[in-house]
Amino acid sequence: MVKHVILWQLKEEYSAEQKKKITSEIKEGLEGLYGKIDGLKEIKVYIKPLESSNADLMLWSVFESKEALKRYATHPLHVAVADGKVRPFTSSRVCMDFED
């Protein structure tokens, strides 16, 4: 199994209320990919960080193989969520992929 973990920070220009709406829409969009992309075994977006955090949201996903992760990265449904709900609103992204 391959784990794919991403941490994002939202752009600072957004109010707390706007950030809440944006993170909810990102969560809905990414978690909505479950069952639609071959090889995607689990996907969860966490949007309620503790005050000690320096990220606004986190993606935790599990793929059956490295090849499945590569297919996910370019899958049209994933690209639509990334381009429409994630990238326009985030200022930073940190990713770690690993086999477990």
All heavy atoms as an XYZ file, in Angstrom:
808
protein
N       0.840     -1.188      0.000
C       0.000      0.000      0.000
C       0.883      1.249      0.000
O       1.937      1.276      0.610
C      -0.892      0.035      1.235
C      -1.974     -1.009      1.258
S      -3.182     -0.672     -0.017
C      -4.124     -2.144      0.058
N       0.397      2.285     -0.670
C       1.091      3.569     -0.739
C       0.223      4.618     -0.057
O      -0.968      4.733     -0.357
C       1.373      3.965     -2.206
C       1.913      5.375     -2.301
C       2.337      2.977     -2.846
N       0.838      5.347      0.852
C       0.148      6.443      1.544
C       0.546      7.750      0.870
O       1.705      7.938      0.487
C       0.538      6.497      3.024
C       0.401      5.183      3.789
C      -1.004      4.701      3.870
C      -1.249      3.579      4.829
N      -0.510      2.367      4.758
N      -0.412      8.648      0.740
C      -0.219      9.959      0.108
C      -0.791     10.980      1.083
O      -1.999     10.998      1.328
C      -0.961      9.970     -1.235
C      -0.996     11.272     -1.960
N       0.137     11.903     -2.418
C      -2.046     12.056     -2.315
C      -0.225     13.016     -3.055
N      -1.535     13.130     -2.996
N       0.079     11.786      1.683
C      -0.324     12.746      2.708
C       0.060     14.146      2.249
O       1.199     14.376      1.815
C       0.370     12.432      4.052
C      -0.062     13.415      5.130
C       0.088     10.998      4.478
N      -0.882     15.070      2.342
C      -0.625     16.461      1.963
C      -1.115     17.376      3.082
O      -2.199     17.183      3.631
C      -1.335     16.849      0.652
C      -0.870     15.963     -0.493
C      -1.078     18.322      0.326
C      -1.561     16.245     -1.809
N      -0.313     18.392      3.378
C      -0.700     19.473      4.286
C      -0.729     20.762      3.483
O       0.189     21.040      2.714
C       0.313     19.612      5.427
C       0.425     18.431      6.367
C       1.669     18.565      7.228
C      -0.805     18.328      7.235
N      -1.790     21.535      3.654
C      -1.919     22.820      2.975
C      -2.128     23.948      3.976
O      -2.738     23.743      5.028
C      -3.150     22.849      2.074
C      -3.121     22.030      0.847
C      -2.479     22.305     -0.324
C      -3.831     20.808      0.629
N      -2.745     21.323     -1.247
C      -3.575     20.378     -0.685
C      -4.667     20.016      1.425
C      -4.107     19.237     -1.232
C      -5.195     18.862      0.903
C      -4.914     18.487     -0.415
N      -1.690     25.115      3.577
C      -2.055     26.353      4.256
C      -2.877     27.153      3.259
O      -2.541     27.222      2.067
C      -0.831     27.164      4.660
C      -0.078     26.570      5.822
C       1.107     27.429      6.201
O       1.829     27.912      5.344
N       1.305     27.601      7.489
N      -3.954     27.741      3.753
C      -4.759     28.608      2.904
C      -4.115     29.983      2.814
O      -3.324     30.368      3.689
C      -6.173     28.738      3.467
C      -6.989     27.444      3.531
C      -8.358     27.734      4.140
C      -7.139     26.810      2.166
N      -4.464     30.712      1.776
C      -3.967     32.075      1.632
C      -4.436     32.912      2.818
O      -5.554     32.753      3.298
C      -4.473     32.678      0.321
C      -3.883     31.994     -0.899
C      -4.433     32.564     -2.175
C      -3.856     31.843     -3.381
N      -4.449     32.299     -4.641
N      -3.571     33.787      3.294
C      -3.858     34.585      4.480
C      -4.964     35.606      4.267
O      -5.530     36.113      5.228
C      -2.584     35.270      4.967
C      -1.581     34.285      5.526
C      -0.384     34.972      6.142
O      -0.524     36.123      6.599
O       0.677     34.347      6.163
N      -5.283     35.906      3.041
C      -6.275     36.942      2.743
C      -7.707     36.566      3.153
O      -8.579     37.426      3.199
C      -6.255     37.266      1.250
C      -6.679     36.092      0.373
C      -6.232     36.220     -1.062
O      -5.022     36.372     -1.298
O      -7.097     36.175     -1.952
N      -7.937     35.301      3.474
C      -9.294     34.850      3.788
C      -9.612     35.014      5.270
O      -8.771     34.769      6.127
C      -9.491     33.394      3.367
C      -9.271     33.169      1.903
C      -8.232     32.370      1.441
C     -10.096     33.775      0.960
C      -8.022     32.185      0.087
C      -9.890     33.589     -0.390
C      -8.851     32.799     -0.828
O      -8.636     32.624     -2.163
N     -10.846     35.373      5.537
C     -11.321     35.465      6.919
C     -11.522     34.054      7.474
O     -11.532     33.075      6.720
C     -12.648     36.226      6.967
O     -13.678     35.451      6.350
N     -11.713     33.971      8.777
C     -11.948     32.667      9.405
C     -13.188     32.007      8.817
O     -13.199     30.795      8.570
C     -12.082     32.834     10.913
N     -14.226     32.778      8.569
C     -15.463     32.232      7.997
C     -15.237     31.739      6.563
O     -15.731     30.688      6.170
C     -16.575     33.282      8.042
C     -17.958     32.722      7.831
C     -18.354     31.668      8.873
O     -18.012     31.810     10.053
O     -18.998     30.671      8.477
N     -14.482     32.499      5.779
C     -14.167     32.078      4.418
C     -13.330     30.797      4.424
O     -13.569     29.894      3.632
C     -13.410     33.181      3.672
C     -14.264     34.361      3.300
C     -13.432     35.505      2.742
O     -12.404     35.879      3.306
N     -13.890     36.065      1.625
N     -12.355     30.722      5.342
C     -11.512     29.524      5.442
C     -12.343     28.301      5.796
O     -12.118     27.215      5.265
C     -10.404     29.738      6.474
C      -9.291     30.631      5.973
C      -8.178     30.754      6.996
C      -7.040     31.589      6.434
N      -5.883     31.622      7.336
N     -13.315     28.478      6.664
C     -14.179     27.362      7.045
C     -14.941     26.837      5.824
O     -15.032     25.630      5.598
C     -15.155     27.816      8.127
C     -16.010     26.715      8.680
C     -16.887     27.229      9.814
C     -17.779     26.126     10.327
N     -18.670     26.585     11.394
N     -15.458     27.751      5.010
C     -16.199     27.366      3.803
C     -15.267     26.697      2.783
O     -15.603     25.659      2.211
C     -16.866     28.591      3.189
C     -17.709     28.297      1.953
C     -18.360     29.581      1.444
C     -19.335     29.348      0.332
N     -18.748     28.887     -0.916
N     -14.096     27.275      2.585
C     -13.142     26.737      1.615
C     -12.700     25.332      2.019
O     -12.687     24.416      1.191
C     -11.921     27.673      1.476
C     -12.345     28.980      0.788
C     -10.789     26.991      0.712
C     -11.334     30.109      0.932
N     -12.337     25.144      3.291
C     -11.881     23.820      3.714
C     -12.999     22.786      3.624
O     -12.758     21.643      3.251
C     -11.272     23.841      5.136
O     -12.225     24.365      6.067
C      -9.996     24.654      5.181
N     -14.224     23.200      3.908
C     -15.361     22.274      3.779
C     -15.549     21.840      2.330
O     -15.816     20.665      2.050
C     -16.644     22.922      4.294
O     -16.585     23.099      5.678
N     -15.398     22.782      1.406
C     -15.555     22.454     -0.015
C     -14.413     21.574     -0.523
O     -14.634     20.679     -1.340
C     -15.673     23.735     -0.833
C     -16.999     24.439     -0.585
C     -17.147     25.761     -1.321
O     -16.184     26.208     -1.994
O     -18.233     26.360     -1.195
N     -13.199     21.811     -0.029
C     -12.071     20.955     -0.400
C     -12.316     19.536      0.117
O     -12.133     18.560     -0.615
C     -10.742     21.525      0.146
C     -10.377     22.817     -0.603
C      -9.619     20.484      0.020
C      -9.195     23.570     -0.010
N     -12.740     19.430      1.368
C     -13.029     18.120      1.965
C     -14.088     17.381      1.150
O     -13.907     16.220      0.782
C     -13.508     18.307      3.409
C     -13.891     17.020      4.127
C     -14.319     17.330      5.558
C     -14.810     16.118      6.303
N     -13.770     15.128      6.583
N     -15.172     18.056      0.838
C     -16.254     17.451      0.064
C     -15.765     17.001     -1.310
O     -16.073     15.903     -1.773
C     -17.396     18.454     -0.082
C     -18.576     17.937     -0.865
C     -19.662     18.998     -1.037
O     -19.915     19.744     -0.086
O     -20.229     19.068     -2.133
N     -14.985     17.847     -1.963
C     -14.495     17.523     -3.298
C     -13.550     16.332     -3.310
O     -13.701     15.409     -4.115
N     -12.562     16.348     -2.425
C     -11.589     15.255     -2.414
C     -12.193     13.957     -1.906
O     -11.982     12.897     -2.513
C     -10.368     15.647     -1.574
C      -9.462     16.708     -2.214
C      -8.409     17.179     -1.217
C      -8.808     16.177     -3.479
N     -12.949     14.002     -0.823
C     -13.556     12.771     -0.316
C     -14.588     12.214     -1.294
O     -14.838     11.012     -1.316
C     -14.158     13.001      1.068
C     -13.082     13.193      2.134
C     -13.623     13.381      3.533
O     -14.859     13.446      3.726
O     -12.792     13.467      4.466
N     -15.143     13.080     -2.129
C     -16.094     12.648     -3.148
C     -15.466     11.814     -4.252
O     -16.173     11.200     -5.053
N     -14.138     11.763     -4.287
C     -13.443     10.951     -5.287
C     -13.438      9.471     -4.930
O     -13.173      8.627     -5.789
C     -11.995     11.439     -5.445
C     -11.830     12.873     -5.949
C     -10.360     13.271     -5.917
C     -12.428     13.048     -7.332
N     -13.749      9.161     -3.676
C     -13.729      7.766     -3.241
C     -14.717      6.934     -4.069
O     -15.857      7.335     -4.275
C     -14.074      7.649     -1.747
C     -13.964      6.237     -1.252
C     -12.722      5.658     -1.040
C     -15.095      5.479     -1.036
C     -12.603      4.347     -0.602
C     -14.999      4.160     -0.596
C     -13.745      3.613     -0.383
O     -13.639      2.303      0.037
N     -14.229      5.807     -4.552
C     -15.058      4.921     -5.352
C     -15.128      5.293     -6.824
O     -15.748      4.592     -7.615
N     -14.486      6.396     -7.193
C     -14.532      6.861     -8.584
C     -13.200      6.734     -9.305
O     -13.146      6.905    -10.519
C     -14.998      8.321     -8.620
C     -16.398      8.507     -8.085
C     -16.801      9.959     -8.090
C     -18.208     10.112     -7.510
N     -18.570     11.515     -7.348
N     -12.134      6.475     -8.548
C     -10.803      6.373     -9.144
C     -10.211      5.022     -8.766
O     -10.057      4.711     -7.585
C      -9.893      7.537     -8.687
C     -10.493      8.881     -9.142
C      -8.483      7.347     -9.237
C      -9.709     10.092     -8.721
N      -9.903      4.247     -9.776
C      -9.374      2.900     -9.582
C      -8.077      2.942     -8.780
O      -7.190      3.748     -9.070
C      -9.126      2.266    -10.954
C      -9.217      0.765    -10.925
O     -10.000      0.236    -10.113
O      -8.493      0.130    -11.709
N      -7.989      2.098     -7.759
C      -6.778      1.998     -6.957
C      -6.759      2.872     -5.727
O      -5.879      2.734     -4.878
N      -7.718      3.799     -5.613
C      -7.847      4.651     -4.432
C      -8.608      3.868     -3.371
O      -9.794      3.587     -3.528
C      -8.578      5.948     -4.781
C      -8.927      6.895     -3.630
C      -7.678      7.363     -2.897
C      -9.719      8.082     -4.162
N      -7.911      3.498     -2.285
C      -8.495      2.632     -1.261
C      -9.107      3.407     -0.098
O     -10.072      2.949      0.509
C      -7.441      1.662     -0.727
C      -6.904      0.718     -1.788
C      -8.021     -0.150     -2.297
C      -7.555     -1.189     -3.282
N      -8.655     -1.923     -3.868
N      -8.524      4.541      0.264
C      -9.029      5.371      1.364
C      -8.718      6.828      1.045
O      -7.686      7.113      0.443
C      -8.329      5.057      2.693
C      -8.539      3.691      3.253
C      -7.726      3.488      4.527
O      -7.637      4.427      5.357
O      -7.170      2.395      4.685
N      -9.596      7.723      1.496
C      -9.306      9.140      1.368
C     -10.058      9.879      2.469
O     -11.243      9.647      2.695
C      -9.643      9.689     -0.043
C      -9.111     11.109     -0.209
C     -11.111      9.560     -0.366
C      -9.027     11.590     -1.648
N      -9.338     10.738      3.167
C      -9.922     11.500      4.266
C      -9.251     12.855      4.312
O      -8.031     12.953      4.168
C      -9.703     10.747      5.590
C     -10.160     11.441      6.817
C     -11.652     11.400      6.965
C     -12.043     12.051      8.306
N     -13.360     12.568      8.345
N     -10.046     13.900      4.500
C      -9.519     15.252      4.635
C      -9.873     15.755      6.027
O     -11.036     15.716      6.429
C     -10.086     16.192      3.551
C      -9.567     17.612      3.751
C      -9.717     15.682      2.156
N      -8.856     16.210      6.740
C      -9.026     16.733      8.098
C      -8.990     18.250      8.039
O      -8.051     18.835      7.496
C      -7.918     16.203      9.006
C      -7.974     14.699      9.143
C      -7.290     13.874      8.253
C      -8.729     14.109     10.139
C      -7.355     12.496      8.366
C      -8.802     12.725     10.259
C      -8.113     11.938      9.373
O      -8.182     10.571      9.475
N     -10.031     18.891      8.596
C     -10.169     20.343      8.463
C     -10.319     21.069      9.805
O     -10.641     22.247      9.827
C     -11.341     20.709      7.530
C     -12.670     20.188      8.065
C     -11.080     20.199      6.117
C     -13.889     20.667      7.277
N     -10.069     20.382     10.893
C     -10.194     21.012     12.207
C      -8.890     20.861     12.994
O      -8.820     20.126     13.979
C     -11.360     20.399     12.979
C     -12.698     20.671     12.326
C     -13.834     20.058     13.103
C     -15.151     20.329     12.391
N     -16.283     19.719     13.070
N      -7.848     21.587     12.562
C      -6.562     21.463     13.250
C      -6.608     22.099     14.646
O      -7.371     23.043     14.881
C      -5.597     22.218     12.344
C      -6.453     23.229     11.644
C      -7.789     22.554     11.462
N      -5.794     21.576     15.527
C      -5.633     22.197     16.835
C      -4.866     23.505     16.680
O      -4.168     23.718     15.680
C      -4.878     21.260     17.771
C      -5.547     19.919     18.080
C      -4.644     19.068     18.958
C      -6.901     20.134     18.738
N      -4.960     24.366     17.683
C      -4.277     25.669     17.621
C      -2.769     25.531     17.478
O      -2.098     26.435     16.992
C      -4.623     26.491     18.858
C      -6.073     26.942     18.877
C      -6.424     27.727     20.134
O      -5.515     28.099     20.896
O      -7.621     27.958     20.344
N      -2.209     24.409     17.894
C      -0.764     24.177     17.804
C      -0.310     23.872     16.372
O       0.889     23.811     16.107
C      -0.366     23.022     18.728
O      -1.102     21.850     18.388
N      -1.242     23.707     15.453
C      -0.920     23.352     14.066
C      -0.489     24.572     13.263
O      -0.911     25.691     13.532
C      -2.144     22.732     13.392
O      -2.561     21.587     14.088
N       0.309     24.324     12.223
C       0.645     25.400     11.295
C       0.180     25.060      9.880
O       0.678     25.592      8.907
C       2.136     25.747     11.339
C       3.026     24.590     10.952
O       2.557     23.540     10.516
N       4.310     24.777     11.110
N      -0.792     24.157      9.784
C      -1.452     23.836      8.520
C      -2.956     23.977      8.737
O      -3.447     23.813      9.859
C      -1.115     22.426      8.072
N      -3.668     24.293      7.661
C      -5.122     24.481      7.745
C      -5.912     23.215      7.459
O      -7.029     23.064      7.925
C      -5.567     25.580      6.779
C      -5.034     26.934      7.174
O      -5.285     27.359      8.318
O      -4.352     27.569      6.345
N      -5.335     22.308      6.656
C      -6.021     21.059      6.358
C      -5.022     20.011      5.900
O      -3.910     20.330      5.489
C      -7.130     21.238      5.327
C      -6.788     21.622      3.895
C      -7.944     21.231      2.989
C      -6.565     23.111      3.791
N      -5.450     18.744      6.003
C      -4.592     17.630      5.656
C      -5.382     16.582      4.881
O      -6.515     16.273      5.233
C      -4.043     16.967      6.921
C      -3.099     15.802      6.620
S      -2.569     14.943      8.113
C      -3.775     13.614      8.144
N      -4.749     16.070      3.845
C      -5.281     14.938      3.085
C      -4.519     13.693      3.496
O      -3.287     13.687      3.526
C      -5.089     15.167      1.581
C      -5.317     13.948      0.680
C      -6.789     13.572      0.636
C      -4.775     14.197     -0.707
N      -5.259     12.630      3.803
C      -4.692     11.298      4.068
C      -5.340     10.366      3.057
O      -6.565     10.239      3.019
C      -5.025     10.853      5.490
C      -4.718      9.406      5.739
C      -5.590      8.360      5.618
C      -3.478      8.847      6.128
N      -4.952      7.180      5.917
C      -3.646      7.449      6.228
C      -2.213      9.383      6.396
C      -2.624      6.589      6.588
C      -1.195      8.524      6.749
C      -1.405      7.151      6.854
N      -4.543      9.733      2.215
C      -5.111      8.814      1.239
C      -4.218      7.584      1.095
O      -3.025      7.632      1.360
C      -5.316      9.506     -0.117
O      -4.134     10.145     -0.557
N      -4.847      6.486      0.688
C      -4.162      5.208      0.555
C      -4.463      4.656     -0.834
O      -5.624      4.634     -1.266
C      -4.638      4.205      1.634
C      -3.937      2.866      1.466
C      -4.424      4.775      3.037
N      -3.409      4.195     -1.501
C      -3.518      3.631     -2.844
C      -2.966      2.220     -2.857
O      -2.081      1.881     -2.072
C      -2.750      4.512     -3.840
C      -3.355      5.876     -3.979
C      -3.017      6.882     -3.089
C      -4.293      6.137     -4.953
C      -3.601      8.135     -3.181
C      -4.885      7.382     -5.062
C      -4.539      8.381     -4.173
N      -3.456      1.421     -3.772
C      -3.020      0.027     -3.832
C      -1.582     -0.119     -4.330
O      -0.949     -1.139     -4.088
C      -3.967     -0.814     -4.676
C      -4.019     -0.445     -6.131
C      -5.066     -1.220     -6.910
O      -5.984     -1.809     -6.310
O      -4.959     -1.218     -8.151
N      -1.060      0.910     -5.024
C       0.300      0.821     -5.579
C       0.793      2.208     -5.979
O       0.019      3.166     -6.039
C       0.301     -0.076     -6.819
O      -0.491      0.522     -7.842
N       2.091      2.298     -6.279
C       2.652      3.553     -6.792
C       2.002      3.924     -8.124
O       1.770      5.097     -8.394
C       4.168      3.434     -6.968
C       4.926      3.408     -5.670
C       6.425      3.472     -5.931
C       7.029      2.128     -5.673
N       8.495      2.106     -5.809
N       1.711      2.910     -8.928
C       1.079      3.156    -10.224
C      -0.324      3.753    -10.036
O      -0.731      4.646    -10.790
C       1.008      1.874    -11.041
C       2.344      1.337    -11.476
C       3.176      0.684    -10.366
O       2.579      0.244     -9.337
O       4.399      0.638    -10.500
N      -1.046      3.263     -9.041
C      -2.386      3.802     -8.760
C      -2.300      5.258     -8.337
O      -3.134      6.083     -8.737
C      -3.081      2.965     -7.691
N      -1.286      5.607     -7.543
C      -1.084      7.003     -7.143
C      -0.783      7.870     -8.362
O      -1.327      8.974     -8.498
C       0.038      7.104     -6.111
C       0.455      8.514     -5.694
C      -0.711      9.314     -5.136
C       1.599      8.448     -4.694
N       0.030      7.369     -9.270
C       0.345      8.119    -10.496
C      -0.911      8.343    -11.336
O      -1.119      9.420    -11.891
C       1.406      7.391    -11.320
C       2.781      7.454    -10.720
C       3.775      6.680    -11.571
C       5.127      6.616    -10.909
N       6.084      5.823    -11.670
N      -1.763      7.320    -11.440
C      -3.015      7.466    -12.205
C      -3.931      8.503    -11.550
O      -4.560      9.310    -12.233
C      -3.734      6.122    -12.320
C      -3.088      5.142    -13.266
C      -3.986      3.937    -13.557
N      -4.439      3.247    -12.359
C      -3.801      2.230    -11.776
N      -2.667      1.794    -12.277
N      -4.310      1.652    -10.706
N      -4.013      8.469    -10.231
C      -4.827      9.434     -9.472
C      -4.378     10.864     -9.757
O      -5.208     11.757     -9.956
C      -4.693      9.114     -7.980
C      -5.192     10.171     -7.026
C      -6.536     10.266     -6.693
C      -4.303     11.052     -6.425
C      -6.987     11.216     -5.793
C      -4.744     12.004     -5.525
C      -6.085     12.087     -5.212
O      -6.525     13.034     -4.323
N      -3.067     11.076     -9.774
C      -2.522     12.420     -9.958
C      -2.987     13.071    -11.255
O      -3.168     14.291    -11.310
C      -0.994     12.378     -9.905
N      -3.211     12.268    -12.282
C      -3.606     12.815    -13.587
C      -5.053     12.510    -13.957
O      -5.504     12.892    -15.040
C      -2.675     12.281    -14.692
O      -2.757     10.851    -14.719
C      -1.241     12.725    -14.462
N      -5.768     11.841    -13.074
C      -7.165     11.489    -13.360
C      -7.991     12.771    -13.491
O      -7.885     13.677    -12.660
C      -7.721     10.606    -12.245
C      -9.022      9.971    -12.596
N     -10.209     10.667    -12.612
C      -9.316      8.694    -12.959
C     -11.186      9.850    -12.955
N     -10.668      8.642    -13.176
N      -8.834     12.884    -14.513
C      -9.614     14.109    -14.734
C     -10.478     14.540    -13.540
O     -10.612     15.742    -13.290
C     -10.488     13.773    -15.946
C      -9.812     12.627    -16.618
C      -9.058     11.887    -15.569
N     -11.040     13.603    -12.810
C     -11.863     13.976    -11.646
C     -11.008     14.599    -10.551
O     -11.402     15.592     -9.934
C     -12.614     12.757    -11.100
C     -13.703     12.188    -11.997
C     -14.266     10.898    -11.391
C     -14.810     13.202    -12.213
N      -9.824     14.024    -10.319
C      -8.915     14.593     -9.317
C      -8.404     15.958     -9.765
O      -8.369     16.910     -8.979
C      -7.734     13.643     -9.060
C      -6.647     14.278     -8.270
N      -5.461     14.683     -8.830
C      -6.577     14.619     -6.958
C      -4.714     15.234     -7.900
N      -5.354     15.208     -6.752
N      -8.003     16.063    -11.010
C      -7.480     17.332    -11.535
C      -8.535     18.428    -11.422
O      -8.225     19.574    -11.062
C      -6.987     17.166    -12.988
C      -6.650     18.510    -13.618
C      -5.778     16.222    -13.028
N      -9.791     18.101    -11.680
C     -10.872     19.092    -11.577
C     -11.009     19.612    -10.147
O     -11.177     20.824     -9.929
C     -12.192     18.490    -12.051
N     -10.924     18.719     -9.163
C     -11.005     19.154     -7.758
C      -9.771     19.976     -7.396
O      -9.889     21.049     -6.788
C     -11.158     17.944     -6.808
C     -11.067     18.388     -5.357
C     -12.482     17.234     -7.059
N      -8.599     19.495     -7.767
C      -7.361     20.205     -7.439
C      -7.336     21.605     -8.055
O      -7.008     22.586     -7.382
C      -6.156     19.399     -7.903
N      -7.716     21.699     -9.321
C      -7.685     22.991    -10.019
C      -8.830     23.917     -9.619
O      -8.679     25.134     -9.654
C      -7.718     22.783    -11.534
C      -6.406     22.247    -12.083
O      -5.395     22.240    -11.352
O      -6.397     21.817    -13.256
N      -9.973     23.345     -9.238
C     -11.138     24.174     -8.940
C     -11.350     24.491     -7.480
O     -11.880     25.553     -7.147
N     -10.934     23.584     -6.580
C     -11.241     23.760     -5.160
C     -10.013     23.909     -4.270
O     -10.125     24.389     -3.147
C     -12.073     22.583     -4.648
C     -13.449     22.490     -5.268
C     -14.240     21.336     -4.683
C     -15.596     21.190     -5.322
N     -16.566     22.152     -4.861
N      -8.850     23.463     -4.738
C      -7.667     23.470     -3.873
C      -6.670     24.559     -4.267
O      -6.428     25.498     -3.498
C      -6.969     22.083     -3.860
C      -5.748     22.114     -2.943
C      -7.942     20.993     -3.425
N      -6.091     24.453     -5.432
C      -4.991     25.342     -5.836
C      -5.322     26.832     -5.790
O      -4.473     27.622     -5.380
C      -4.490     24.949     -7.219
C      -3.763     23.617     -7.204
C      -3.122     23.285     -8.548
N      -2.505     21.969     -8.484
C      -2.960     20.909     -9.128
N      -4.001     20.991     -9.929
N      -2.347     19.741     -8.997
N      -6.527     27.241     -6.164
C      -6.801     28.690     -6.136
C      -6.791     29.295     -4.726
O      -6.649     30.511     -4.588
C      -8.208     28.802     -6.745
C      -8.406     27.555     -7.524
C      -7.635     26.501     -6.782
N      -6.929     28.477     -3.700
C      -7.115     28.982     -2.344
C      -5.949     28.705     -1.404
O      -5.940     29.186     -0.278
C      -8.397     28.375     -1.752
C      -9.592     28.629     -2.615
C     -10.095     27.627     -3.445
C     -10.207     29.871     -2.646
C     -11.198     27.865     -4.262
C     -11.296     30.122     -3.460
C     -11.796     29.119     -4.272
N      -4.977     27.922     -1.853
C      -3.877     27.540     -0.975
C      -2.597     28.303     -1.311
O      -2.348     28.641     -2.464
C      -3.601     26.023     -1.055
O      -3.383     25.644     -2.414
C      -4.781     25.234     -0.494
N      -1.813     28.549     -0.263
C      -0.548     29.263     -0.443
C       0.648     28.330     -0.335
O       1.715     28.644     -0.853
C      -0.416     30.382      0.586
O      -0.418     29.854      1.903
N       0.470     27.210      0.356
C       1.583     26.267      0.461
C       1.059     24.847      0.528
O      -0.060     24.588      0.963
C       2.456     26.570      1.684
O       1.764     26.256      2.870
N       1.937     23.934      0.095
C       1.592     22.509      0.049
C       2.841     21.713      0.384
O       3.908     21.955     -0.177
C       1.114     22.147     -1.357
C       0.871     20.670     -1.609
C       0.611     20.457     -3.107
N       0.325     19.083     -3.431
C       1.234     18.171     -3.772
N       2.519     18.502     -3.805
N       0.888     16.937     -4.078
N       2.700     20.776      1.299
C       3.768     19.848      1.633
C       3.204     18.448      1.439
O       2.100     18.152      1.885
C       4.241     20.028      3.093
C       5.304     19.017      3.448
C       4.752     21.445      3.312
N       3.948     17.591      0.751
C       3.465     16.251      0.426
C       4.497     15.215      0.848
O       5.694     15.432      0.736
C       3.243     16.160     -1.083
S       2.777     14.518     -1.667
N       3.987     14.086      1.326
C       4.839     12.927      1.572
C       4.109     11.684      1.096
O       2.965     11.450      1.473
C       5.187     12.784      3.046
C       6.118     11.622      3.310
S       6.667     11.614      5.018
C       7.535     10.074      5.047
N       4.769     10.925      0.229
C       4.268      9.649     -0.241
C       5.203      8.575      0.298
O       6.425      8.757      0.291
C       4.269      9.582     -1.771
C       3.392     10.654     -2.400
O       2.350     10.985     -1.812
O       3.740     11.150     -3.482
N       4.624      7.450      0.753
C       5.462      6.382      1.287
C       4.743      5.052      1.200
O       3.520      5.007      1.123
C       5.898      6.670      2.735
C       4.762      6.833      3.705
C       4.346      5.770      4.501
C       4.088      8.052      3.826
C       3.297      5.930      5.401
C       3.044      8.214      4.739
C       2.654      7.142      5.514
N       5.532      4.000      1.187
C       4.970      2.648      1.184
C       4.918      2.144      2.610
O       5.817      2.402      3.406
C       5.812      1.705      0.328
C       5.686      2.018     -1.153
C       6.425      1.029     -2.011
O       7.655      1.156     -2.104
O       5.754      0.153     -2.596
N       3.857      1.409      2.899
C       3.674      0.899      4.257
C       3.239     -0.551      4.192
O       2.404     -0.922      3.431
C       2.630      1.744      4.975
C       2.532      1.427      6.445
O       3.508      0.952      7.020
O       1.445      1.657      6.998
